[in-house]
Amino acid sequence: MTKKYKIFIGIFFFHFLAAGFFCLFISKVNAMGVELTYPTVMGQALPITDVKFPDFAKYIFAFGMAFGFSSVAISMVWAGAMRLLSPAKPDLLASSKERFRGAVYGLLLLILTYLIITTINPDLSIFKLTELPPIPPPPVVNSTPAVYFYTATNTCPEPDGWTNTRSSIADFGEKLNNKITKVDITQDSAAQIAYFTILYKNPGFSGKCMYINGNTPCQTVNPPFASSASVYRFDNSTVSNPGKEVCFYRKSYFNPQGGYFCVSDETIRNIGSTSLYVRNLNDLKFTNVPEPEQNCTKYDKEGECTAREMPSLGGKNIASVKINGDYVVLFVYAGPGDVPTGPWTFCQEFPTSEDTNKSGPQQTKWENVNSYYTGQIPNYVVIIPIKP
């Protein structure tokens, strides 16, 4: 290859690279916010703003190929002109042949470049570069302190969940009944407010239930069963309130003459422990029960009772409940197959929605607690201090 060919090829690649750097420079300027109009090259055009890399790479390729073919065409025209003028100046004939040969070599190089690129990856010839998928936005964090109910099957939070409630719901309605799959609770640490919820199978806060606190995020309800939910603010104060208590009576209307069992505020709060007040009703005994009504534990030969004990709160011995303070009283029937953390087979909550003043007939009669409709008598009681 002669020195002239080398010079031509060098000039060709220099122009090609210069064109690429020129386009990159324009892209940088455009990215800085200067509105420029890019020329259309081989049918390729760039927008004024928001230039994406695939479009820019395709534009550079088209610009470089156009520049190369234009250079070849100009060189051939120049060689032809020199050939026409060679009769007047004979030395132009040799120069025209050299230039034409160089133009042909340049054309072959362009064609070879295109073929190599096409062979490696046909998509590169037209730069069909697949864009990376956009980075998904971060999940929406439940920022509002509340209880969030979800019907989605994925992790919390989900946009299709029915969310953000800070009050009890007596009936989820047809669209959500038995469809709640996850529950997430956002606490208000600044105001020291901790929410909790109790899910119920039946509308009106009864039936199969599950206690959910805010210590475990995104708790699963499997299988979904809830038709109602009570929502409360937990009172985690370590200061007891003298005189505040929950009392259970063997007779209606809070009559102490038949015996009673009271739980003080200090015992309910279980100060120094993180456990709730949960007791088996069969382990709790009434006090002040008249002797004839006490359980006989020993008989003599004549069949006379010689030893008695106070009856337990189990069975149907409770006739009324008096709540003196801000508490939720939950009667639970934990069946043989129930796990300690729930769900439990049957629950009834006090105070009921119809008895917000805590002194009405629902508490005195407690028909649902005795579970005449299901035949399941509560065997546990849970008492939770709440904020009004």
Secondary structure as UniProt FT lines:
FT   HELIX           3..31
FT   TURN            32..33
FT   TURN            42..43
FT   HELIX           53..84
FT   TURN            85..88
FT   HELIX           91..120
FT   HELIX           122..126
FT   STRAND          146..150
FT   TURN            159..160
FT   STRAND          162..165
FT   TURN            174..178
FT   STRAND          182..186
FT   TURN            189..192
FT   STRAND          193..202
FT   TURN            203..205
FT   STRAND          206..212
FT   STRAND          219..220
FT   STRAND          228..234
FT   TURN            242..243
FT   STRAND          245..249
FT   HELIX           252..254
FT   HELIX           256..258
FT   STRAND          260..264
FT   HELIX           265..269
FT   TURN            270..272
FT   STRAND          277..280
FT   HELIX           281..283
FT   HELIX           291..293
FT   STRAND          295..299
FT   TURN            301..302
FT   STRAND          305..309
FT   TURN            315..316
FT   STRAND          320..324
FT   STRAND          327..333
FT   TURN            336..337
FT   TURN            340..341
FT   STRAND          344..350
FT   TURN            353..354
FT   TURN            356..357
FT   HELIX           361..365
FT   HELIX           367..370
FT   TURN            371..374
FT   STRAND          380..386
//
